Amino acid sequence: MTETYRRVLLNAAAVRRTLARMAHQIVERNRGTDRLALVGIVRRGDVLAARLRQQIRAAEGVDVPLGRLDITLYRDDLGRADAPPVVRATDIPFPLDDVAVVLVDDVLYTGRTVRAALDALVDLGRPRSIQLAVLVDRGNRELPIQPDYPGHTEHTRPDEQVEVRLGDDPDQDAVFLVEPAWTPGEGEA
């Protein structure tokens, strides 16, 4: 088993500040909350979308519509997995037509997850616009997708990973950069 090193990119306080800043940017860019909705990609994006909604509520006194989107069946690597996919529930309890949707995810890397989410969203309605909010943008895109609201930018190597931990207690939130440990003999000719 290869050892890894973890470096803290964002602690709980930094995650809170980042989400507060992103929420203000979302409201400002959309000139308020009218016809605005948040849709989180299932498995952390949905948690972040709920937290952004709380930040918007605290600042504006408004509960913007909130949905969650499972993209499992839209992924382009669906047939490559060893195990059958686990499909979770999509829950968007409001019409998407003519709404500015802010799609929320935890980490943007290649852009393939966002591409799948875009396909899923347009199958459900015709939003006025789709904007992208991500907690961490790690660069190295394979597709031409950029976030409208990047929380933290950390350019990474392909052998590194970004680990986002979000729990029931926001005081335990953290984001780590996970780097493989150097093993003697690696990289030596």
DAZIWO-V496637 format. One record per residue. N is the residue number from 1. RES is the residue in three letters. SS is DSSP state (a for helix, b for strand, c for the rest). PSI is psi in radians with two decimals (none if undefined). D_LAST is the distance of its C-alpha to the last C-alpha in whole Angstrom. Layout:
# DAZIWO-V496637
n,res,ss,psi,d_last
N,RES,SS,PSI,D_LAST
N,RES,SS,PSI,D_LAST
This chain:
# DAZIWO-V496637
n,res,ss,psi,d_last
1,MET,c,2.29,23
2,THR,c,2.33,20
3,GLU,c,2.73,22
4,THR,b,2.79,23
5,TYR,b,2.43,24
6,ARG,b,2.30,28
7,ARG,b,2.29,29
8,VAL,b,2.13,32
9,LEU,b,-0.76,33
10,LEU,b,2.22,37
11,ASN,c,-3.09,39
12,ALA,a,-0.75,42
13,ALA,a,-0.70,44
14,ALA,a,-0.64,42
15,VAL,a,-0.78,42
16,ARG,a,-0.83,46
17,ARG,a,-0.72,46
18,THR,a,-0.79,43
19,LEU,a,-0.64,46
20,ALA,a,-0.78,49
21,ARG,a,-0.79,47
22,MET,a,-0.72,46
23,ALA,a,-0.76,50
24,HIS,a,-0.70,52
25,GLN,a,-0.70,50
26,ILE,a,-0.83,51
27,VAL,a,-0.74,54
28,GLU,a,-0.83,54
29,ARG,a,-0.59,53
30,ASN,c,0.14,55
31,ARG,c,0.79,58
32,GLY,c,-2.80,59
33,THR,c,0.02,59
34,ASP,c,2.24,61
35,ARG,c,0.60,60
36,LEU,b,2.44,56
37,ALA,b,2.65,54
38,LEU,b,2.32,51
39,VAL,b,2.03,49
40,GLY,b,2.43,46
41,ILE,b,2.24,44
42,VAL,c,2.41,44
43,ARG,c,1.23,42
44,ARG,c,-0.70,41
45,GLY,a,-0.61,43
46,ASP,a,-0.63,46
47,VAL,a,-0.77,46
48,LEU,a,-0.68,45
49,ALA,a,-0.72,48
50,ALA,a,-0.67,50
51,ARG,a,-0.67,49
52,LEU,a,-0.69,49
53,ARG,a,-0.73,53
54,GLN,a,-0.71,54
55,GLN,a,-0.73,53
56,ILE,a,-0.71,55
57,ARG,a,-0.76,58
58,ALA,a,-0.66,58
59,ALA,a,-0.65,58
60,GLU,a,-0.24,60
61,GLY,c,0.42,62
62,VAL,c,2.42,61
63,ASP,c,1.85,59
64,VAL,c,2.62,58
65,PRO,b,2.52,57
66,LEU,b,2.30,54
67,GLY,b,2.91,52
68,ARG,b,2.47,49
69,LEU,b,2.14,48
70,ASP,c,2.23,46
71,ILE,c,0.16,43
72,THR,a,-0.87,42
73,LEU,a,-0.08,44
74,TYR,a,-0.08,43
75,ARG,c,2.52,39
76,ASP,c,-0.05,37
77,ASP,c,0.33,35
78,LEU,a,-0.75,38
79,GLY,a,-0.10,37
80,ARG,a,-0.22,34
81,ALA,c,2.61,34
82,ASP,c,-0.61,34
83,ALA,c,2.73,38
84,PRO,c,2.56,41
85,PRO,c,2.61,41
86,VAL,c,1.96,43
87,VAL,c,2.22,45
88,ARG,c,3.03,47
89,ALA,c,2.37,50
90,THR,c,2.31,51
91,ASP,b,1.72,53
92,ILE,c,1.58,55
93,PRO,c,0.61,58
94,PHE,c,2.69,59
95,PRO,c,2.43,60
96,LEU,c,-0.30,57
97,ASP,c,2.28,59
98,ASP,c,0.52,59
99,VAL,c,2.49,57
100,ALA,b,1.89,54
101,VAL,b,2.24,52
102,VAL,b,1.93,49
103,LEU,b,2.28,46
104,VAL,b,2.31,44
105,ASP,b,2.86,41
106,ASP,b,-0.85,38
107,VAL,b,2.34,35
108,LEU,b,2.17,34
109,TYR,c,-1.55,31
110,THR,c,-0.47,31
111,GLY,c,-0.09,35
112,ARG,a,-0.63,35
113,THR,a,-0.76,37
114,VAL,a,-0.70,39
115,ARG,a,-0.77,40
116,ALA,a,-0.69,41
117,ALA,a,-0.67,43
118,LEU,a,-0.76,45
119,ASP,a,-0.78,46
120,ALA,a,-0.74,47
121,LEU,a,-0.80,49
122,VAL,a,-0.31,51
123,ASP,a,-0.34,52
124,LEU,a,-0.22,54
125,GLY,c,-3.04,56
126,ARG,c,1.53,56
127,PRO,c,2.66,55
128,ARG,c,-0.70,56
129,SER,b,2.75,52
130,ILE,b,2.13,49
131,GLN,b,2.75,47
132,LEU,b,2.21,44
133,ALA,b,2.23,43
134,VAL,b,2.49,40
135,LEU,b,-0.75,39
136,VAL,b,2.23,35
137,ASP,b,2.00,34
138,ARG,c,0.18,30
139,GLY,c,-2.85,30
140,ASN,c,0.73,27
141,ARG,c,2.49,30
142,GLU,c,-0.36,30
143,LEU,c,2.68,34
144,PRO,c,1.24,36
145,ILE,c,2.27,38
146,GLN,c,2.54,38
147,PRO,c,2.50,40
148,ASP,c,-0.53,43
149,TYR,b,1.44,43
150,PRO,b,2.24,40
151,GLY,b,-0.93,40
152,HIS,b,2.35,37
153,THR,b,2.21,34
154,GLU,c,1.79,30
155,HIS,c,2.22,27
156,THR,c,2.86,25
157,ARG,c,2.77,21
158,PRO,c,-0.45,22
159,ASP,c,-0.02,20
160,GLU,c,2.79,23
161,GLN,b,2.67,26
162,VAL,b,2.17,30
163,GLU,b,2.06,32
164,VAL,b,2.15,36
165,ARG,b,2.02,38
166,LEU,c,2.23,42
167,GLY,c,-2.98,44
168,ASP,c,-0.50,48
169,ASP,c,1.88,48
170,PRO,a,-0.34,47
171,ASP,a,-0.16,46
172,GLN,a,0.02,43
173,ASP,c,2.58,41
174,ALA,b,2.72,38
175,VAL,b,2.27,35
176,PHE,b,2.60,31
177,LEU,b,2.12,28
178,VAL,b,2.06,26
179,GLU,b,2.41,22
180,PRO,b,2.52,20
181,ALA,c,2.56,18
182,TRP,c,2.30,15
183,THR,c,2.31,14
184,PRO,c,2.37,12
185,GLY,c,-0.38,8
186,GLU,c,2.39,9
187,GLY,c,0.07,6
188,GLU,c,2.45,4
189,ALA,c,none,0
